[in-house]
Amino acid sequence: MRQTDTEKIERVKLATIKTVVEKGYFGATISVIATEAGVSDGYLYRHYKNKCELVESLFVENRDAFHGFIFDIIPKKETVREVMENICNFILQSYTSNPVLIQFYVVLAHDHSFDFPEKVRLDIRKIGEKLHEKGRLTGEVGADTEIEDVLVTFFGLQSKMLEMYQRNIVSEEYFKNKAKTRIIELCTKAWA
């Protein structure tokens, strides 16, 4: 049995993220990724069944860290507003420290040829349920606000804001200095 070369696998992961950001999910073929990583197509197929499995594994692996942070922070904060501030800070700091990884999420979130893995969909739903429940208990979420309202506004606004920043529609000053506050204000008004 062959041993896995961790350095090569890391190059494959980085090449996959970069290629998806530059070419989209559809344009990120196994051949393009392999060339970018400096490996053969066959090397990729020895480790991944196909492009879908490769991209999904990276999406889930990195998304698990983000979702883990959210699941951890929800019970520690008194209000949904505090939770949202922490999530927004995490996203903005992540974008500053590793913009390509955040761009990878944004590209896949807006590419309808990529289907979110079931685990990710379930985690997102659970996050919405927990935010909704905490908000109902604190009075920050009104009686007619549904879990879907929480998901669409909070995660939808952040995702769209990141996409608009990447496309140079939203200014850097707005993105870094006002986006978090505005997203939280818009969500709290929508959920009241």
N, C-alpha and C positions, 0 to 999 in steps of 0.2 A: 504494500500500500504506500502511495506517495505521501510525503509530508507536505503540508500546506506552507507555502512561503508567505509569512505574514506581511512582509514588506510589499510583495506583489499584490496581495489582496487589498492592502491599504491603498496602493496606487489605483487599483480597479475601482474601489469605492470613491476615491476623490475624482477619478476620471468620469465616473458615472454621474456624480453630482454636477460637475462642470459641464458635461455634455448635455444633460437634461436642461440646465439653465440656459445654455447657448442655443440649443436646437429644439427644445421641447421634448415631450415624451415620445411622440411619433418619430422625430428626427434622430433620436438617440438610439441608433442601432447597435447591435453587439459588435459589429465590425468597427464602427466609429469609436465606441468605448474602448475596445481592445487596442486600437491604434493609439488613442490618447494615453492609455495606461502603459503602452510599450509591451504588450503581451499578445499572444495569438488568440484568435477566436476560439480555438479548441480549449485553450486554458480557461476561458470564461465558462465554456460549456461543461468543463469538468467540475466546476463549483456551483454553477447555477443552471437550472433547466432551460431558462430562456430569459429574455430581457425583463419580462414582467416580474419574474421571481427576484431578479437582481434589484430592480428599482423598488419593488415592494419591501424587500428585506431592509434596504437602506431607509426607506420611508418609515417603517415600523420601528427600527432600531433607534433612530434619532427622535422620532415622535414619542416613543416611550419615555425618554428622559423629560420631555416637555410635559407630557401628561402626568408623569410621576410627580413633578414639581407642583402641578396644579392640585392633584389629589392630596398632596402633603400640606399645602398652604390653606386650603379651604377650612379645615377644622381649627386651624391655629389663629385665624383672624376673626374679629368680632362681627364685622360687617361685610357685605358683598362688595361695597365700595373699596375696602381695604384689599380684598382678594383681587379685584380688578386692577387696582394700582400695582400690586405685586406681579400679576401676570403681564401687564403692559410693560413694566420695568424689565422683566425677564426677556420679553420679546425684543425690546429696544436694545438691551445690553447684548443679547445674542446676535442681533443684526450688526451691531458695532464690532463685536469680536469675530463673527464668522458670517459675513453677509451672503456668501455663496450658498451656505446651507439654508439660510432663511429664504433666499431666492428659489432654491430647490423646492421647498414647501409651497411657496406661492405659485410657481409655475405648475406644479402638479395639482394644486387646489383649483386652478383655473383651466386645466387641460381636460376636456371632457372625454378624451380617449384613455385617460388613466382613471381606474376605479379604485376608490379608497379601500384598503383591505378591511375585512370585517372587524378585526380587533380595533382598528382605529375608529371606525364608525361607532362601535359599541362604547369605546372610551369617551368619545365626544358626547355621545348621548348621556352617559353617566355624569360627566362634568356639568352638562346643562341641568340635569336633575338635581345635582348637589347645589349648584348656584341658585336654582329656582327655590329649592327647599329652604336654604339659608336666607334668601331674600324674603320669602313669605314669613319666616320666623322673626326677622328684624323689621319687617314692614317696608322694605325697600322694593319689593315686588308686589304689585297689585293683584287682586283676586282674579281679574280677567286676563292676566299675563300668563301665557303658556310657556312650557319648556322650550318649544321651538322659537318663540319670540326672543328668549334669552340667547339661544344659540345663534340665530340669524343676526341679531344686532351686535352682540359682543364679538363673536368670532368673525362674522361677516364684515363688520366695519374695520377690524384690524387687518384682515387679509386684503381687503380692497385698498386700505390706506398704504400698506406695504407695496402692493402692485402699482399704485399711482405714484409713489415715491420712486420706485425702480424705473418707471417710464418717464420720469422728470415732469410729471403733471403737478405733483405736490412738492413744494419747495423743501429744501433741506432744513431751513429754519422752522417751518411748520412741523415737519416730521419729528425733529428732535426736541422742540420746545413746546409745542401746543397739541400734538396729536393725542398723547395719552390723556390729557385733561379733557379734550373735546370728546373723545370716544367715551370716557366715563360719564361725562355730562349727558351726552346723547342717549346712552343706555339707561341711565337712571331716570331720565324723563320718559323714555319709551316704556319702561317697566312699571312706572308709578300707577 
